[in-house]
Amino acid sequence: MKLLRPTKWIALFLGVLMPVGTIATFLVAPAPKFQQPDLARMVFWHLPVALVSSVFFLLAPYFAFRQLKTSDMKWDIRAVACMEIGSVLGVLTLLTGMLFAQVQWRTWWNWDPRQSSYLMVMLIAAAYFALRSAFSDSEKRASNSGGYLLAAVLPFFFLIFVYPKLPQVISLHPNVIRDGAFDPQYKSVFYFMFLLISLACAWLYQLRVRVGIAQWESELQNAELDDRHRATTPRVVRPVSLPDQGGTPS
């Protein structure tokens, strides 16, 4: 019997822990201190997903910086992987946040500062992919999108970590840890879900990078083959004698 590859072991591990985490979310953890305690359990998914997406959004500019410094396309692939996973998690953050708002405040969207600031984060991420689609050349695409990510570092950090916590900003968004809505048992389930989602996203990131590098190497090989086919040996043109009007060769 052959041993499973490490990626299969990770998939098996996550496949077992995901149902365990879901059961812990809805059956084991006590009800949090909200208006609708049972439905507010979605915070187990909303908050870890938001935190992990923020990590990926801040890792992407670092990889873009390495690509601009070394001109190695593998760093660009890593930056793209971070932005893709971060964007998917960001959409899940907005959706779960809207559902939480509907359950607790009877409105899907109330332009809360935290909602609005994270929406702006997602718009910045969407502009990144729009910018990449404007360039057909891979090197120009990597350099221009990398420069955009470097310029987006401060907006990312400000909108995620600074602006929602300013004293002038009044938000309905609860800080469940600071406000004491998490008892010790609730915290243990939250940290477990945060670890589980982090491991799952790290595994997806690794797979995405491997696929991206394989595609890039395949494109390089195809380009080399095309260059070889286009390169032909110069033909020798031999002079040919033509008959003149009188019928005698010239």
N, C-alpha and C positions, 0 to 999 in steps of 0.2 A: 504493500500500500504506500503510495507516494505521499510525502508530506505536503500539506497545503502551503502555498506561497504566503509570504507575510501579508500581502494585500487581502488575500482570502481570509486569513486569520482575523484581520481587522474588521472585514465585512461581517464575519460570523460573530465577532465580539460585539459590534455595534447592533447587529440584528437581534441579539439577545437583550442588550441593555435598553434599547429604545422602548420595547413593550414594558420593561420593568420601570423605566422612568415615567411612562404614561400612566401606569397603574399607581405609582407613587404620587403622581400629580393629582389624580382625581379621587383616589380612595384612601391613601395613607395620610397625606398632609391635612392638618386642621384647616378650617375655613378662615381666610384672612379677614381683617377688620375693614370691610367695605360695605357699601349699601347692599350689594348683591354678592354675598360672600362666596357662594358656590360657583357662580359664573366668573368671579374674579380670579379663579385659579389659572386662567389663561396667562396671568403674569409670569407663571413658571416658564412659559415659552417666549412671551413678549420681551421680558427684560434680558434673558441670556442671549437671545437672537440680536437684540439691539447692541449689546456690549461686544459680541463677536464681530458683528458687521463693522463696528467702529475700529476694531483692531485691524481688519483687512483694509479699510479705507486709509489708515495711517501707515500700513506696510507698503502699499502700492507706490507712494512717492519715493520711498527709500529705494525700491527696486528700479524705479525710473531714473533716479540719480545715478545708480550704478551703471545703468545702460548708457546714459549720456557720458559717463566718465570713461567707460571701457569699450563702448561701441559693440558690446556683446549682445546679440539678439536674445540670448537666453534670459537675460534680466528683464527684457521687455515682455517676454512670455510670462514671467513670474508676476510682473506688474498687472498684466491683463487678467491673469488668473485671480489675483486679489480683488481687482475691480469687479469682475464677474460674480464671484462668490459674495463679495460685500454688497453688490447691488441686489442680488437675489434675497439675501438676508434683510437688506433695507426695505424691500417691498413687503416681506413678511412682517417686519417691524411696523410699517404703516398700517397694514391690514389688521393685525392683531390689536394695534392701538386704536384704530377706528371701531373695532368690535368692542373693545373695553369701554370706549367713550359712549357707545350706544347703550351698553348694559348699565353703566354707572350714571351717565348724565343725560340719557335719552336723546343723544344727537351723535350722528356719525362723524361730524367735523365741526369744531367750534373755534377754529383758528387759535387754539391754545399755543403759547410760545414754543413749547416743546414739539408740538405737531408741526408748526410752521417751520421751525428751524430744521427739523429732520427732512421735511419736504424739500427745502432748499438744498440740503445735502444730496438728495436723490436727483435733483435737477442738475447739480454739478457733475454727478456721475453720468447722467444721461448725455450731457454735453461732451464728456470724454469719449464716449463711444461714437457720437456723431462726428467728432473731429477725426477719429481714426478711420471712419468710413470715407472721408474726403480724400485720402491718399491711397493710391494704388501701389506705389513703391514702398516696400517694407521698411527700408532704412529711414525714409522721410516720415513714414507713419510713426515709427518708434521714437524718432527725435522730437517731432512736434507734439505728440501725445505725452511724451516724457516731460517736456517743458511745461505743458499744461498741468500735469500732476504736481510738479514742483510749485507752480503758482497757486495750486489749490490746497496746499498743506495748511496754511494759516486759516483759510475759510473753513476747512474741515474741522480743525481743532476748535476754532471759535464757536462754530455753530453746534458742535456736539457737546463740548465740555464747559465752555465759558458762558455763552449767552444765556442758556436756560437757568444758570445759577446766579445771575446778577441780582443784587437786591432790588433793583428797580423793576425787574420782570416778575409779574404776578401770574402764576400758572396754576391751573387746576390739576395738573399732572401730579400724582402723589409720589413722594419719595418713600417707598415702602420700608426701606431699611432704616433711614434716619428717623422716620415718624413712628417706628415701633410696631408696624403692621406685621412684621415677621417675628414669630416666636421661635425658640431654638429649633423645634422640630421642623417648622416651615423653612427656616434658613438652611437646614441640612438638605432638604429636597431641592431647594433652589440651587445650591452649590453643586449638587449632583447633576442637575439638568444642565447647568452651565458647563461643567466638565464634559458631559456627554455630547452636547452640541459643539463644543470646541473640538473634541476629537473627531467627530464626524466631518466637520468643515475642514480640518487639517488634512484628513484623508482625501476628501474631494479635491482640495487644493493640490495635493501631491499627484493625484491622477490627472488633473487638468494640465499641470506642468509637463508631465510625461507625454501626454498626447500632443501638446503644443510643440515640444521639442522634436518629437517624431515627425510631425507635419512639416516643420521648418527644415529638417534634414532631408526629408523626401523632396521638398521643393528645390533645395540646392542640387540634389542629384539629378532631378529632371532638367534643371537649367543647364547643367554641365552636359547632359546628353544632347539637348537641343543645340548647344554650341558646337558640339562635335559633328552633328549632322549637317549643320549649316556650313561648316568649314570644309571646303572641297579643294582638291589639288588644282592648280592652274593648268588650263588646257593649252597645248602647243598648237598654234595655228600655222599650218604649212601653206606655202605659196602654191597656187594652182594656176597653171598656164591656160589661157583661154584662146580659142581660135579667133583670128581677126576676120574682117569682112571678106577677105579673099579666101578664107578656108585654111590658111596656114597658121600654125600656132605662133603666138607672139612671143 
